[in-house]
Amino acid sequence: MNKNGVALAELARKHGIPRADFVKLLKNEKEFVNFIWGLNPSNEKWFNGLKVNAEKKGYRVHLIPYLMVDYSKPLLKTIMLAGPDSNPEHNHIRHVDEHHYHYELEKIVKVETIVLLNVFKGVKDNNNEEARLNKGNYYKVLNFRNENILDNITPHALFALGIKHPKLNDELGVEYAYAVETQGVLSCHVGEYDINYAVLVNKHRREVTLVYKEQSMNYPGMWFALKRGK
């Protein structure tokens, strides 16, 4: 066992986890991530507060505690991994690195805590016309972000999410889900609408597409991706 393995084993003993259970824990990435997350009481306190704030507004939030994001990797190298059923000939796929805002991001690999925000409280019937007519708008997302010290994510994090969570709709308990990045793109403005990249996940396919930021709020299947602020 290497140094990291020894350290983890000592950590497990410290928290009273039997060796056999610890080995099972290591083999289940999701359970292991939740175990590490739960070691810091402030994490649970922070997310519980976020859930309370969301429920007051009739929203739903879903937590992804740890997401490894490589900000140095060209988006063209990850977009088809995030959405293997995408059409590689579509312009938003072929020119993804040209469309994306080139902010001065740290050229490093970072671990992000992702929060998916759904303003329709995770409606399971995605054809629910009543929910569709309850027109929300992107300002609800912005306001929730600002009130809860969250930050936008770029397509780097969105595509990492698509790769690591290929059955996101099952995690959310919905028939299909669009995970939408919140930074937006520079050269894909159409008419009066700003456009964002999204990963569509359902039981049949997983693809990267574009959504109109304003219009998308009318669909209960939209989950806007934010990250925990500093």
C-alpha positions in Angstrom: 0.0 0.0 0.0 1.4 3.4 -0.9 1.6 6.5 1.3 -1.8 7.7 0.2 -3.4 4.3 0.9 -1.9 4.2 4.3 -3.1 7.7 5.1 -6.6 6.7 3.9 -6.6 3.5 6.0 -5.6 5.5 9.1 -8.4 8.0 8.3 -10.9 5.1 8.1 -9.7 3.6 11.4 -10.0 7.1 13.0 -13.6 7.2 12.0 -14.4 3.7 13.1 -14.8 2.1 9.6 -14.0 -1.6 9.5 -11.3 -2.6 7.0 -13.7 -4.7 4.8 -16.2 -1.8 4.6 -13.3 0.6 3.8 -12.2 -1.6 0.9 -15.7 -1.5 -0.5 -15.8 2.2 0.0 -12.6 2.6 -2.1 -14.2 0.6 -4.9 -17.3 2.9 -5.0 -16.3 6.3 -6.2 -19.6 8.0 -5.3 -19.6 6.6 -1.7 -16.0 7.4 -1.3 -16.5 11.0 -2.4 -19.5 11.4 0.0 -17.3 9.9 2.8 -14.5 12.5 2.2 -17.1 15.3 1.9 -18.7 14.3 5.1 -15.4 14.5 7.1 -15.8 18.3 7.2 -18.9 19.3 9.1 -18.9 22.7 7.5 -19.6 21.2 4.1 -22.9 19.6 5.2 -23.9 22.8 7.0 -23.2 24.9 3.9 -25.3 22.6 1.6 -28.1 22.3 4.1 -28.4 26.0 4.2 -28.3 26.2 0.4 -31.2 23.6 0.2 -33.3 25.6 2.7 -32.8 28.8 0.6 -33.7 26.9 -2.6 -36.8 25.3 -1.0 -38.1 28.7 0.1 -38.2 29.8 -3.5 -39.6 26.5 -4.7 -36.4 25.5 -6.4 -34.4 22.3 -6.2 -30.6 21.9 -5.9 -28.4 18.9 -6.5 -24.9 18.6 -5.2 -21.9 17.1 -6.9 -19.3 17.4 -4.1 -16.1 16.9 -6.1 -15.6 17.4 -9.8 -12.1 17.3 -11.3 -11.8 19.9 -14.0 -8.8 20.3 -16.3 -8.9 24.0 -17.4 -5.8 23.6 -19.6 -7.3 21.0 -21.9 -8.8 22.3 -25.2 -12.6 22.0 -25.2 -12.5 20.2 -28.5 -10.8 17.3 -26.8 -13.5 16.9 -24.2 -16.8 17.9 -25.9 -17.3 14.5 -27.7 -16.5 12.6 -24.5 -19.1 14.6 -22.7 -21.7 14.1 -25.4 -20.7 11.0 -27.5 -24.0 11.1 -29.4 -23.4 14.7 -30.6 -22.9 15.3 -34.3 -19.2 16.1 -34.7 -20.0 18.1 -37.9 -22.1 20.7 -36.1 -20.5 24.1 -35.9 -20.9 24.4 -32.1 -19.0 21.1 -31.8 -16.2 21.8 -34.4 -15.6 25.4 -33.3 -16.2 25.1 -29.5 -12.8 26.6 -28.7 -13.5 29.6 -30.9 -17.0 30.2 -29.4 -16.0 30.1 -25.8 -15.0 33.2 -23.8 -11.3 33.0 -23.3 -11.0 34.3 -19.7 -7.7 34.2 -17.9 -8.4 30.9 -16.1 -5.7 29.2 -14.2 -4.2 26.6 -16.5 -4.4 23.9 -13.9 -6.5 21.0 -12.8 -9.0 22.0 -10.1 -11.5 20.3 -7.9 -14.8 22.1 -8.0 -18.0 21.7 -5.9 -20.9 21.9 -8.4 -24.5 22.8 -7.6 -27.2 22.1 -10.2 -30.1 24.5 -9.8 -33.6 23.7 -11.1 -36.2 26.4 -10.7 -39.1 24.0 -11.3 -38.2 21.9 -8.3 -37.2 18.9 -10.4 -40.5 18.3 -12.1 -40.4 14.5 -13.0 -42.9 14.9 -15.9 -40.9 17.0 -18.3 -43.9 17.5 -20.5 -45.8 19.2 -17.7 -47.5 22.1 -19.5 -48.4 23.9 -16.3 -44.7 24.1 -15.4 -43.7 25.1 -18.9 -46.1 28.0 -18.8 -44.8 29.2 -15.5 -42.3 31.4 -17.2 -39.1 31.8 -15.2 -36.1 33.7 -16.5 -32.4 33.6 -16.1 -32.4 36.4 -13.5 -33.7 33.9 -11.0 -30.5 31.9 -11.5 -28.4 35.0 -11.2 -30.1 36.2 -8.1 -29.8 32.8 -6.4 -26.1 32.7 -7.4 -25.4 36.1 -5.9 -27.5 35.5 -2.8 -25.6 32.2 -2.0 -22.1 33.1 -3.0 -21.9 30.8 -6.0 -20.0 31.3 -9.3 -20.7 30.5 -12.9 -19.1 27.5 -14.5 -17.5 27.4 -18.0 -17.8 24.6 -20.6 -14.7 23.1 -19.1 -16.6 22.1 -16.0 -19.8 21.3 -17.9 -18.0 18.8 -20.1 -16.2 17.3 -17.1 -19.6 16.8 -15.6 -20.9 15.1 -18.7 -18.0 12.7 -18.7 -18.1 11.8 -15.0 -21.9 11.7 -14.7 -23.2 9.9 -17.8 -26.5 9.0 -16.1 -27.2 12.4 -14.6 -30.9 12.1 -15.3 -31.0 9.0 -13.1 -29.2 10.8 -10.3 -31.7 13.6 -10.5 -34.7 11.3 -10.7 -36.0 12.7 -14.0 -36.7 11.4 -17.5 -34.2 13.7 -19.1 -32.0 16.6 -18.0 -30.1 19.5 -19.6 -27.1 20.5 -17.5 -26.4 24.1 -18.6 -23.2 26.0 -18.2 -23.6 29.5 -16.9 -20.7 31.5 -18.4 -22.2 31.7 -21.9 -20.4 31.9 -25.2 -19.1 34.9 -27.1 -19.7 34.4 -30.8 -23.0 32.4 -30.8 -25.4 35.3 -30.0 -28.6 34.8 -32.0 -31.1 37.5 -32.2 -31.8 38.9 -28.7 -30.8 35.7 -26.9 -27.6 34.7 -25.3 -26.6 31.1 -25.8 -25.1 28.5 -23.5 -23.7 25.1 -23.9 -25.6 22.2 -22.4 -25.3 18.5 -22.0 -28.5 16.6 -22.6 -28.8 13.3 -20.8 -31.6 10.7 -21.1 -31.8 7.0 -21.2 -31.2 6.9 -25.0 -28.5 9.4 -25.6 -26.0 12.0 -24.2 -25.2 14.9 -26.4 -23.8 18.5 -26.3 -26.2 21.1 -27.6 -26.9 24.8 -27.4 -29.7 26.5 -25.5 -31.1 30.0 -25.4 -30.5 31.3 -22.0 -33.8 33.2 -21.7 -36.0 30.7 -23.4 -34.6 27.7 -21.6 -36.0 28.8 -18.3 -39.4 27.8 -19.6 -38.4 24.1 -19.6 -38.5 22.1 -16.3 -35.7 19.8 -17.5 -33.1 22.6 -17.3 -30.5 22.3 -14.5 -28.2 25.3 -14.4 -24.7 24.5 -13.2 -22.9 26.7 -10.7 -19.9 26.2 -8.5 -19.2 26.9 -4.8 -17.7 30.3 -4.5 -14.6 31.1 -2.4 
